[in-house]
Structure formats: C-alpha cells, structure tokens
Amino acid sequence: MKFLPGSIPQMTSQPAYWFAFCGDKLLINHDQNKVEVPYTIDLSSMGISPKKVQYLGTLDGSPCYCAQLAVSSPAPSGMDYWGLRQLYGMVEEELFSLAGRARQIVEWDKTHQFCGQCGSPTTNHPEERAKLCPNCDLISYPRISPAIIVAITKGDEILLARGNRFATPMYSVIAGFVEAGETLEDCVRREVQEEVGLEVKNISYFSSQPWPFPNSLMIGFTAEYAGGEIKIDPVEIAEAGWFKADNLPPIPERISIARKLIDRYIEKCTNMSS
C-alpha cells in the first residue's frame, strides 16, 4: 500500500478511508475474522455527522480523511471505537501508521480553532496543512513534540527504569522531551543525568517513531555507561537498575520504539553468546 500525503482534497465521489475519532478512539468495522477502517464515500451513509474533517491524502489512489466526532456519538451497528494500541497488529502497517497520523491531525485541528496571537477564529490554509488567522496572518502548523529515548548498556546489561506514571508495573528505557535550543545528544545526556544520575558515552542514532499520544516524535538512541551510580529522580522514576537479557522485568509492548530498542539489545546479547 502506498500513501501520498496531501492537504487539498480533489472533489471526487469515490469511496474513501475514514479515520473517525470519538475522543482518542478510532471508529472501526470488526467481526470475528477481520478489523477494517471504514471505507465509504461519506460518513453520513452510516448516520454519522462529524464535527470537523481534514483531508490526509491518498492510499493506493483512494482518498483518506480524518474526522472528529462528538464525544457522545454512538458507534453504528457492527462497529466500535478502539484505541490505537488495541488496533496495533490488527490492520496492515500502512493503515495503522495512517491512523496515528490522523489522530495527530484531529488533535491539532481541535486545539487550533483560535489564533494564539490575537485570539481570532482560524481557517484552514488554502495551500498547505496549516491554520491561518485572517486577522493577523499568523500561520500555525501541526504541533510535533520531539523526544529522545535511549537504551543504555553496560557490558551485557541494560538500564531499565519503572516510571511513576506507568499504569502497569512495567520497565522501560529512559526518555524525555527535547528543550528549546538543545541538541538531541545534549538532551540524551541531560535526561539520563536528571532521571538516573548517570553519565553516558558513544551516543548513536537508532531510529525514530511518530507517537500520536498526542503529538510526539520519538527519536531513538543507543548509548554506553560512562560513569556514576544510579540515583533516581523520585518525581519521575519509581526504581531503576541494570538487567541481563535472560532476566528482564515486564517490558513495553511491541508497538513502541522502546521495545524495539530493548529487542535490539536482546538480539545483540544472543549473537554474542552463540
């Protein structure tokens, strides 16, 4: 499947993929055998009247839209609302990625109805994905919040921490948002020092992942222990420690770049021992 992003829809009457959100949950068709994103000419055919609609582009030539539904909107018969985490692995990867993009656009559309400079109502920019203030000409683009996430190793051990905000007793790698004027590498050093009191070296880029909860871009790194003793920030971290690949605590689900970083560490340890 090939997606071509766009912001200006072409007026056609062909069926489209509709990524319709009620709160932070996506409307989906489902039965015992398959899960599908609604594919129809218009949501009104299902008795749905969206509050806001944004064009996303085309997927294999078919238009794609995202829509914000009223919080009280009931799901049509045979359909349901699912969170994105629940959707992972149930649809094709391209559709899942598009659902994440749609979630971010819906959130941006909802929270940028008024100009942040003069308070006037905004309109959609006629030529690009942006909000335009007709009064002061301020242009507001979709918000993206960059954050680093880093797997730190010491020999055959990996540093894992349990955050105070985790809903379940899960351990993960260190992460944090990039501050204004900060390089990504400086952010890695600062976050590691602030959260667990350690110094790191050999910081290397791993990969990145859009994280639409609601608008983060996770930039993954690997690094090596360079010094210090673990001293947690009790506001952010409940506990942290060094773990071996054959004795890991509960770790994140496969949807996340955190899990990909941990899986890379496990694979590396396996290759070294074989």
PyMOL commands that set and color helices and strands:
alter all, ss='L'
color gray80, all
select helices_A, chain A and resi 43-46+84-87+93-111+184-196+257-273
alter helices_A, ss='H'
color red, helices_A
select strands_A, chain A and resi 3-5+16-22+25-30+35-36+39-40+52-59+62-69+79-82+123-124+131-132+139-140+145-154+157-163+174-177+199-211+216-227+237-244
alter strands_A, ss='S'
color yellow, strands_A
deselect
rebuild
show_as cartoon
